[in-house]
Amino acid sequence: MTEGKYREVVSIDGKNVVLNLPTSPLDGVEVAEGKERLKMLDVFDPKFRPENYNKADGAPLRLFDAASVKIDLSKRSHEDMGFWHRSADFHEVIICVQGALRWETELGAVVLKAGEMILIPKGITHRSMLCEESAEENVLLELKVRDELEYVGDKK
């Protein structure tokens, strides 16, 4: 088989299969329906203002929802989380996009800064608190994942 001009990598069950194609995989492709599925959001847009923007007991804004994964936007910026939280159903992967918050858990406390993420396993009690590194607006993406998660980041 001759090498194609275009290379496409298809992932199947975590394994990559390389396809060498003579033409771009987008040549002749037109999606008549479903274009809205390619969704780009600006999490800094004021229209994405969750309840928890200035309420200690407010809820984050649900952006995407499925039975096994939920994606929320949090902008806790003016008050500490005034309660403890425990998710019995979902692991919580929290990604700090802007600012910083102190996360207190029964496993210990950490300050989560922009560009960092933390995994809070299901069943672990936690809360977020403002800290010295907090910004005027602290922006977090929260992924709630029902399935078991295995950290594989250090595996090569």
C-alpha positions as CSV (number, residue, x, y, z in Angstrom):
1,M,0.0,0.0,0.0
2,T,1.4,3.4,-0.9
3,E,1.6,6.2,1.6
4,G,-1.2,8.7,1.2
5,K,-0.8,12.4,1.3
6,Y,-3.2,12.8,4.2
7,R,-2.8,11.0,7.6
8,E,-5.9,10.3,9.8
9,V,-5.6,8.8,13.2
10,V,-8.8,6.9,14.3
11,S,-9.1,6.0,18.0
12,I,-10.8,2.7,18.8
13,D,-11.0,1.6,22.5
14,G,-8.0,3.7,23.3
15,K,-5.8,2.4,20.5
16,N,-4.8,4.4,17.5
17,V,-5.2,3.2,13.9
18,V,-3.4,5.3,11.3
19,L,-5.1,5.7,7.9
20,N,-3.0,7.0,5.0
21,L,-5.4,8.7,2.6
22,P,-4.9,10.0,-1.0
23,T,-7.2,13.0,-0.3
24,S,-8.3,15.0,2.7
25,P,-10.9,13.1,4.9
26,L,-13.0,16.3,4.5
27,D,-13.1,16.3,0.7
28,G,-16.7,16.0,-0.5
29,V,-18.1,15.9,3.1
30,E,-21.1,18.0,3.8
31,V,-23.1,17.7,7.0
32,A,-26.7,18.6,6.2
33,E,-27.9,18.1,9.8
34,G,-26.2,18.1,13.1
35,K,-23.8,21.0,12.6
36,E,-25.0,22.4,15.9
37,R,-23.2,19.4,17.6
38,L,-19.9,21.2,17.0
39,K,-20.3,23.6,19.9
40,M,-17.8,26.3,20.8
41,L,-18.5,28.3,24.0
42,D,-16.7,31.3,25.4
43,V,-16.8,30.6,29.2
44,F,-15.9,34.2,29.9
45,D,-19.1,35.5,28.1
46,P,-21.3,37.2,30.6
47,K,-24.3,35.2,29.3
48,F,-22.8,32.2,31.0
49,R,-23.3,33.4,34.5
50,P,-24.2,30.6,36.9
51,E,-26.2,31.0,40.1
52,N,-23.0,30.6,42.1
53,Y,-21.5,33.8,40.7
54,N,-22.3,35.7,43.9
55,K,-24.2,33.2,46.1
56,A,-22.5,31.0,48.6
57,D,-25.2,28.3,48.0
58,G,-25.7,28.9,44.3
59,A,-25.4,26.1,41.7
60,P,-22.9,26.0,38.8
61,L,-24.3,26.3,35.3
62,R,-24.9,23.0,33.5
63,L,-23.5,23.2,30.0
64,F,-23.7,19.6,28.8
65,D,-25.6,16.7,30.2
66,A,-25.5,13.0,29.6
67,A,-26.2,10.0,31.9
68,S,-22.5,9.3,32.4
69,V,-21.0,12.7,32.2
70,K,-22.1,16.2,33.1
71,I,-20.1,19.4,32.4
72,D,-20.7,22.5,34.5
73,L,-19.4,26.1,34.6
74,S,-18.7,27.6,38.0
75,K,-17.8,31.2,38.7
76,R,-17.6,31.3,42.4
77,S,-16.2,34.7,43.0
78,H,-17.6,36.6,46.0
79,E,-18.3,34.2,48.8
80,D,-17.0,30.9,50.1
81,M,-19.0,27.7,49.4
82,G,-21.1,27.9,52.6
83,F,-21.6,24.1,52.8
84,W,-19.9,20.8,52.4
85,H,-20.7,18.7,49.3
86,R,-20.4,15.0,48.6
87,S,-21.3,13.4,45.3
88,A,-22.4,9.8,45.7
89,D,-22.8,9.2,42.0
90,F,-20.0,11.1,40.2
91,H,-16.3,11.7,40.4
92,E,-15.6,15.4,40.0
93,V,-12.8,16.6,37.8
94,I,-12.4,20.3,38.4
95,I,-10.3,22.4,36.0
96,C,-9.4,26.0,37.0
97,V,-9.5,28.3,34.0
98,Q,-9.0,31.6,35.8
99,G,-8.2,32.6,39.3
100,A,-7.8,30.2,42.2
101,L,-9.8,28.5,45.0
102,R,-8.8,26.5,48.0
103,W,-10.4,23.1,48.0
104,E,-10.9,21.5,51.4
105,T,-11.5,17.8,51.4
106,E,-11.5,14.9,53.9
107,L,-8.3,13.8,52.0
108,G,-6.6,17.2,52.6
109,A,-6.6,20.7,51.2
110,V,-5.1,22.2,48.1
111,V,-5.1,25.6,46.3
112,L,-6.2,25.0,42.7
113,K,-4.8,27.7,40.3
114,A,-5.4,28.5,36.7
115,G,-4.2,25.7,34.4
116,E,-4.5,23.1,37.2
117,M,-7.0,20.4,37.7
118,I,-8.1,18.1,40.6
119,L,-10.0,14.9,40.8
120,I,-12.3,14.5,43.7
121,P,-13.4,10.9,43.9
122,K,-17.1,10.1,44.4
123,G,-18.1,9.9,48.0
124,I,-15.4,12.4,49.2
125,T,-16.7,15.4,51.2
126,H,-15.4,18.8,49.9
127,R,-15.9,22.5,49.6
128,S,-14.3,25.5,47.9
129,M,-13.1,28.6,49.7
130,L,-11.6,31.9,48.4
131,C,-7.9,32.3,49.0
132,E,-5.1,34.9,48.6
133,E,-4.7,33.8,45.0
134,S,-8.4,34.2,44.1
135,A,-9.3,36.6,41.4
136,E,-12.2,39.0,40.9
137,E,-13.8,36.1,38.9
138,N,-12.7,32.5,39.5
139,V,-13.7,30.3,36.6
140,L,-13.9,26.6,36.8
141,L,-15.0,23.8,34.5
142,E,-16.4,20.8,36.5
143,L,-16.7,17.4,34.8
144,K,-18.9,15.0,36.7
145,V,-18.1,11.4,35.5
146,R,-20.1,8.4,36.6
147,D,-17.7,5.8,35.3
148,E,-14.7,4.7,37.2
149,L,-11.6,6.8,36.3
150,E,-8.1,5.5,36.2
151,Y,-5.2,8.0,36.1
152,V,-2.9,7.1,33.2
153,G,-1.2,10.5,32.8
154,D,2.3,9.2,33.8
155,K,2.1,6.1,31.6
156,K,4.1,6.4,28.3
